[in-house]
Amino acid sequence: MTAYYIIRPVRDQLSGAVGSTSLPLFYGSVFVVMLLLTPVFGALVAHFPRKRLLGWCYSFFIACLMAFVPAFLAQDRIGARQLGVMFFIWVSVFNLFVVSLFWSFMADIFRSAQARLVFPLIALGGTAGAIFGPMVTKLMVRQIGVAPLLVVSAVALLAAMVLLLAISDRHDCRGATRTEEVIGGSLWAGIKELWTRPFLRYMAILMVLGDGIGTLTYALIADYAKVHLPDRVERTSFYNDLDLYTNLLVAFLQLTFTPLLLRGLSATWALVVPCLVNLALLIALMLLGSGHVLLWGASVPLLAIVMVFTRGFAYGMTKPATDSLYTRVPRETRYKGKNFVETTIWRLGDVVITSGVNLATALGVALGGMAAAGALIAGAATWVAALAGRSPDLLPEQPAEGRKEPSGAAEA
């Protein structure tokens, strides 16, 4: 997460340079790439053991980071739009595949009862990296510039890979290690299971609805940055601050309310509460508009507050809840189905929402109208989240270590 959040504001300053009208092109390109990569990833999962899969995927992205350094040194000659398309596609693929693969791996080595206990803490470790990454960027971008930040990100990703390979060898909590066990199955399983598993369908719908809110605010923020922040370094700093405050909120949730909900109630509540928060925020945006509010003595755009809170609850509460539920599906679904939902379906939602924002803008729909549409999306997401947590095809709750597993859990 440190590696990703070092380069995230680098990506976002490029989208902020061109505004929201270019986001459908960015997201559409990512969606096409994801669709093409889905069977490739399925083939890798089907034919190679877990440890080799982790090593090859992370090594590929480390090499790509280093290859982008010369391009950023020549950004002024290449142009923000051209470089933005290439880098936006790559960073989005990098983020979705690496993060999805990490959590598939976590769901593979922990039982469901353990997952509800430890996933908020593991996510908190990721949040620490997500806070540290923007701090590194904030301290270094003005001293060394944008391009050398990619090298720093590559070093952090290399350290993560070394740790993951060590965990794969030594810390599988489900019993015998699966490091050398091939997962097998069809390379198209991720797509096929979307139609056969109710839980995966709920996750796909929830992903599109939740992403709709996040992408709507991201598009509106991109327009704000284009108008008010013309300088590249200033835009990078602005997006970096959004990431920093978002991740501070994520850390607070992971230390307080998320563990209480997952341990004391259920993952269902941890899915529903963020949807209700989104609903309240979008109603406030609909009623109050895009003005600034006074927060701790500073004038802050209301859009920025909405973005921080919607993203904060998404990663601080929704993400640990969904990942804990994936421990209760078969192993092939954990890697292929989860990856398809969290990569291709996610970017499909991006294309639909950003295209909708552009259409609404062309038709003269004001911010209040867009916020009203977002509130309707949040209401629908609340209903789907409640259904997902009680999906009939989820395997029985797996016991903590040392107890006999229930029937059906062995498949997972």
Secondary structure, DSSP 8 states (H G I E B T S, - for coil): -HHHHHHHHHHHHHHHHH-GGGHHHHHHHHHHHHHHHHHHHHHHHHHSBHHHHHHHHHHHHHHHHHHHHHHHHTHHHH-HHHHHHHHHHHHHHHHHHHHHHHHHHHHHHS-HHHHHHHHHHHHHHHHHHHHHHHHHHHHHHHHH-SHHHHHHHHHHHHHHHHHHHHHHHH--TTSS--TT-B--S-TTHHHHHHHH-HHHHHHHHHHHHHHHHHHHHHHHHHHHHHHH--SHHHHHHHHHHHHHHHHHHHHHHHHTHHHHIIIII-HHHHHHHHHHHHHHHHHHHHHHTT-EEEETTEEEEHHHHHHHHHHHHIIIIIHHHHHHHGGGS-HHIIIIIHHHIIIIIHHHHHHHHHHHHHHHHHTT--HHHHHHHHHHHHHHHHHHHHHHTT-TTS------TTS---TTGGG-
